[in-house]
Each structure stands twice: as C-alpha cells, then as structure tokens.
Amino acid sequence: MSDFTIIEEGNKKKYSCNKCGSVLSTMDSIRVHILARHFNIMKHECPLCDAKFKHRGTKTQHLATKHGMEEIKVGGSKVMREAEKCICEICKKVFASKGVLTKHIPTHKLVNCPECSVVCTKLDMVTHRSEVHGAPIPTCGVCGYKNRKKGRVVIHQRKVHLKEKNLPCPHCDARFFDNKQLKRHLVRHNPVKIFECPHCMKKFARLNTLRQHERIHTGDKRKVCPICDERFVQKASLNYHMTKHHPQAC
C-alpha cells in the first residue's frame, strides 16, 4: 500500500499522507513529510555541533542563531562563513535570512489610533478602540460571535451558519469545510496505528486518541460531574455516571 493518496481537485492534485492525514500540494513535499515525520529521519547535520534536523531550513536557522554562521556552496563544495546578521530591530530576534526576517517584521507593524495618541499593533488597536472609544468589534450578525480579526468572523459564518463543505473525501461521499476536518476524517480510511502508548504498548491511529488513552494510566481525571463533583478520565464514563445517578439532570 502506498504511503500517500492522491486527491484530484479539478486540474490540480494534492497528496494526503496515509499515516496522519496531512495534505500537501506536491509529491516531493509529501515524501519529505513521510520521511521526516513518520520515519524520524534526521538527515541534516550541523557541521559545528552534534545537532541533527529533519528539515534544511531548521538547520539553517540553527547555524545562524546558535553559531552565527551560514553554509554556502563554492565550486561544488560546502564551506562555512560568518552569517549576515538578520536581526529584528524591534524584538532583537535573529533570523537565518533576510527573507524570513521580512516575513516576521509585519507582526510588529504599528498603527496610530485615529482618535487619540495611542500607538500599538494593528490587532491590539481593535481592542483599544473598542474599550476606549466604543468602536465595534467584528461580530457575527447571526449569533453574536466576536473576534478582533474580521476574517475569523467571516470563516465562522461560513463554517457554522452557511455550513460550507467544499472539500470532498476521495474515498467516500463525505465533504468538509477545511483541510483540518478532512485530515481527521482520512485517518478513518487508512487506520495505520503509529502512535504507541508507552505504558501498555497499545497503538492508535491518532495522536489525540493516544493522549486521551494515556490518562487511564496517569489518573488524569479531567471530566467532573456538575452534580456531585466526582471525577472521570473519559467523557463516556461521565455520561454513564450522569445517566445512572443523576438522570433528572440529563
């Protein structure tokens, strides 16, 4: 069986990992993902210390931030040289390249409040104008859901109220709103159990299922009965308890 599934969307193809459901846009990227994520191949070694990395970009970042060096090719050979200092002037964080720094800088973009002298980030400005000047926060007109980012409210409306489901499962008739939901569903069609419990060696297809199972061994009882405060590891146990001992509250 192949390690990935090809998903055809019109004239475009995407590639879904059969082990975890991750969906990537190219065959090369899905192969790199499978080797790095599921076979734990650390093929990028730091030439200056014992550190190893799954991805070249992580190694480049490590060289720049930890050693102040960069690796370049000269005449077919790799040589080391002092890395150009790519430092954010606002937070002083060091980056491996100007390109990465350029993408980082907008996170600190400051804007002036049009109604007073306050200067802050664009996202914080939404909160400031709402709390100080009474400006409205983006709000869903159907249920009142609020978020400082207007785009989040739009996504909420499409997902919750319009119930958009434009991503089809390549194996059945199910459809989903986003890749996250599709990935979670695809695991059902390819239940490769790669996540092993360190306590009893039982295996699971999904990491969150393993984490829930581990609570049985650790005694982490997060589910609390609202009537008598008895605690349970799993929600199913709490539901059974409620039905048996507090049926009037169900």
Phi, psi and omega per residue, in radians:
M1 nan 2.410 -3.139
S2 -1.169 2.698 3.119
D3 -1.395 -0.174 3.140
F4 -2.525 2.830 -3.139
T5 -2.072 2.385 3.123
I6 -1.519 2.218 3.109
I7 -1.912 2.085 -3.131
E8 -1.695 2.172 3.103
E9 -2.176 1.606 -3.064
G10 1.180 -2.162 3.116
N11 -1.575 -0.034 -3.094
K12 -1.824 2.681 3.090
K13 -2.126 2.485 3.007
K14 -2.202 2.825 -3.027
Y15 -2.206 2.122 -3.087
S16 -1.828 2.232 3.113
C17 -1.226 2.215 -3.123
N18 -1.332 -0.143 -3.122
K19 -1.626 -0.657 -3.089
C20 -2.270 -0.126 3.099
G21 1.547 0.007 3.123
S22 -1.062 2.419 -3.127
V23 -1.996 2.163 -3.126
L24 -2.183 2.849 -2.959
S25 -1.578 -0.299 -3.126
T26 -2.290 2.746 3.139
M27 -1.177 -0.639 3.117
D28 -1.089 -0.752 -3.100
S29 -1.176 -0.620 3.133
I30 -1.237 -0.595 3.103
R31 -1.199 -0.730 3.088
V32 -1.093 -0.732 3.124
H33 -1.032 -0.824 -3.094
I34 -1.106 -0.766 -3.139
L35 -1.139 -0.767 -3.063
A36 -1.337 -0.749 -3.025
R37 -1.424 -0.740 -2.969
H38 -1.850 -0.346 3.087
F39 -1.919 -0.006 3.025
N40 0.925 0.717 3.137
I41 -1.465 2.022 -3.135
M42 -1.791 1.440 -2.986
K43 -1.614 -0.093 -3.130
H44 -1.848 1.847 -3.080
E45 -1.761 2.425 3.057
C46 -1.289 2.227 -3.127
P47 -1.315 -0.118 -3.072
L48 -1.911 -0.199 3.096
C49 -2.673 -3.002 -3.061
D50 -1.552 0.083 -3.090
A51 -1.170 2.495 3.090
K52 -2.270 2.612 -3.053
F53 -2.410 2.675 3.097
K54 -1.363 -0.602 -3.029
H55 -2.081 2.527 -3.134
R56 -1.084 -0.679 -3.122
G57 -1.080 -0.649 3.119
T58 -1.175 -0.666 3.097
K59 -1.133 -0.751 3.128
T60 -1.067 -0.751 3.114
Q61 -1.106 -0.714 3.122
H62 -1.076 -0.811 -3.134
L63 -1.047 -0.731 -3.084
A64 -1.255 -0.749 -3.038
T65 -1.460 -0.610 -3.079
K66 -1.609 -0.592 -3.060
H67 -2.036 -0.186 -3.113
G68 1.164 0.481 -3.085
M69 -2.210 2.887 3.026
E70 -2.447 2.672 -3.091
E71 -1.835 2.210 3.139
I72 -2.274 2.834 3.107
K73 -1.725 2.270 3.087
V74 -2.306 1.960 3.133
G75 1.050 0.626 3.115
G76 1.499 -0.086 3.128
S77 -1.984 2.652 3.111
K78 -1.614 2.258 3.114
V79 -2.257 2.757 -3.135
M80 -1.763 2.526 3.028
R81 -2.552 2.843 -3.135
E82 -1.153 2.260 -3.080
A83 -1.317 2.524 3.052
E84 -1.168 2.365 -3.091
K85 -1.287 1.901 3.089
C86 -1.878 1.498 -3.026
I87 -1.978 2.324 3.061
C88 -1.252 2.147 -3.092
E89 -1.212 -0.294 -3.087
I90 -1.568 -0.865 -3.081
C91 -1.914 -0.049 3.087
K92 1.164 0.254 3.103
K93 -1.286 2.470 -3.111
V94 -1.702 2.388 -3.131
F95 -2.126 2.755 -3.046
A96 -1.314 -0.388 -3.107
S97 -2.676 2.850 3.102
K98 -1.121 -0.586 -3.132
G99 -1.078 -0.773 3.133
V100 -1.180 -0.687 3.113
L101 -1.107 -0.717 -3.140
T102 -1.057 -0.676 3.116
K103 -1.235 -0.502 -3.104
H104 -1.332 -0.673 -3.013
I105 -0.934 -0.733 -3.130
P106 -1.025 -0.328 3.119
T107 -1.175 -0.287 3.128
H108 -1.845 0.136 -3.061
K109 -0.992 2.191 -3.108
L110 -1.784 2.537 3.108
V111 -2.279 2.685 3.128
N112 -1.657 2.370 3.068
C113 -1.194 2.236 -3.118
P114 -1.251 -0.134 -3.069
E115 -1.995 -0.189 3.089
C116 -2.688 -2.958 -3.043
S117 -1.609 0.085 -3.099
V118 -1.182 2.402 3.065
V119 -2.176 2.210 3.141
C120 -2.757 -3.129 3.136
T121 -1.181 2.796 -3.083
K122 -1.036 -0.704 -3.124
L123 -1.195 -0.745 3.118
D124 -1.169 -0.455 -3.137
M125 -1.136 -0.584 3.115
V126 -1.063 -0.791 3.123
T127 -1.153 -0.764 -3.136
H128 -1.034 -0.850 -3.092
R129 -1.162 -0.546 3.120
S130 -1.259 -0.807 -3.062
E131 -1.328 -0.618 -3.053
V132 -1.656 -0.712 -3.029
H133 -1.930 -0.014 3.081
G134 1.347 0.276 3.117
A135 -1.218 2.491 -3.095
P136 -1.253 2.463 3.018
I137 -1.518 2.466 3.113
P138 -0.846 2.187 -3.018
T139 -2.341 2.462 3.063
C140 -1.271 2.236 -3.115
G141 -1.305 -0.169 -3.105
V142 -1.619 -0.859 -3.036
C143 -2.101 -0.103 3.115
G144 1.528 0.116 3.105
Y145 -1.033 2.354 -3.111
K146 -2.119 2.565 3.061
N147 -2.729 2.487 -3.130
R148 -1.141 -0.391 3.115
K149 -1.732 2.093 -3.110
K150 -1.054 -0.629 -3.132
G151 -1.071 -0.599 3.121
R152 -1.154 -0.645 3.122
V153 -1.166 -0.696 3.116
V154 -1.097 -0.778 3.113
I155 -1.076 -0.744 3.101
H156 -0.993 -0.805 -3.116
Q157 -1.117 -0.738 3.141
R158 -1.155 -0.698 -3.056
K159 -1.381 -0.794 -3.017
V160 -1.533 -0.781 -3.015
H161 -1.698 -0.719 3.104
L162 -1.466 -0.300 3.104
K163 0.914 0.816 3.106
E164 -1.189 2.348 3.089
K165 -2.473 1.514 -3.028
N166 -1.755 -0.091 -3.126
L167 -1.794 1.963 -3.126
P168 -1.497 2.582 3.012
C169 -1.343 2.313 -3.129
P170 -1.259 -0.132 -3.061
H171 -1.921 -0.355 -3.114
C172 -2.589 -2.992 -3.069
D173 -1.523 0.025 -3.111
A174 -1.169 2.563 3.116
R175 -2.301 2.665 -3.026
F176 -2.428 2.803 -3.104
F177 -1.338 -0.745 -3.073
D178 -2.463 3.026 -3.106
N179 -1.095 -0.561 -3.129
K180 -1.066 -0.785 3.123
Q181 -1.180 -0.695 -3.133
L182 -1.123 -0.746 3.127
K183 -1.038 -0.780 -3.124
R184 -1.076 -0.674 -3.128
H185 -1.254 -0.682 -3.074
L186 -1.053 -0.483 3.122
V187 -1.047 -0.525 -3.138
R188 -1.131 -0.562 -3.132
H189 -1.431 -0.398 -3.131
N190 -2.287 1.204 -3.036
P191 -1.300 1.078 3.089
V192 -1.354 2.020 -3.045
K193 -1.545 1.699 -3.069
I194 -1.900 -0.134 -3.107
F195 -1.767 1.956 -3.023
E196 -1.829 2.337 3.102
C197 -1.250 2.211 -3.127
P198 -1.271 -0.177 -3.102
H199 -1.635 -0.711 -3.071
C200 -2.234 0.037 3.096
M201 1.190 0.153 3.069
K202 -1.200 2.492 -3.068
K203 -1.941 2.650 -3.109
F204 -2.375 2.703 -3.130
A205 -1.445 -0.401 -3.083
R206 -2.185 2.472 -3.098
L207 -1.127 -0.709 -3.111
N208 -1.174 -0.510 3.071
T209 -1.177 -0.699 3.081
L210 -1.076 -0.773 -3.121
R211 -1.086 -0.687 3.093
Q212 -1.136 -0.715 3.134
H213 -1.115 -0.703 -3.092
E214 -1.054 -0.431 3.132
R215 -1.112 -0.422 3.087
I216 -1.109 -0.666 -3.115
H217 -1.406 -0.611 -3.074
T218 -1.527 -0.237 -3.129
G219 1.293 0.407 -3.130
D220 -1.387 1.640 -3.075
K221 -1.677 1.647 -3.063
R222 -1.595 -0.349 -3.087
K223 -1.551 2.121 -3.038
V224 -2.045 2.319 3.081
C225 -1.229 2.199 -3.116
P226 -1.280 -0.173 -3.107
I227 -1.671 -0.879 -3.045
C228 -2.058 0.043 3.100
D229 1.179 0.202 3.051
E230 -1.179 2.512 -3.032
R231 -1.939 2.623 -3.098
F232 -2.424 2.714 3.122
V233 -1.338 -0.765 -3.047
Q234 -2.044 2.646 -3.135
K235 -1.121 -0.608 -3.140
A236 -1.065 -0.665 3.120
S237 -1.176 -0.673 3.096
L238 -1.132 -0.749 3.137
N239 -1.078 -0.720 3.113
Y240 -1.112 -0.751 3.123
H241 -1.051 -0.780 -3.129
M242 -1.100 -0.747 -3.121
T243 -1.140 -0.673 -3.072
K244 -1.406 -0.743 -3.006
H245 -1.820 -0.406 -3.118
H246 -2.321 0.945 -3.077
P247 -1.053 -0.458 -3.121
Q248 -1.204 -0.352 -3.113
A249 -1.643 -0.112 -3.101
C250 -1.434 nan nan
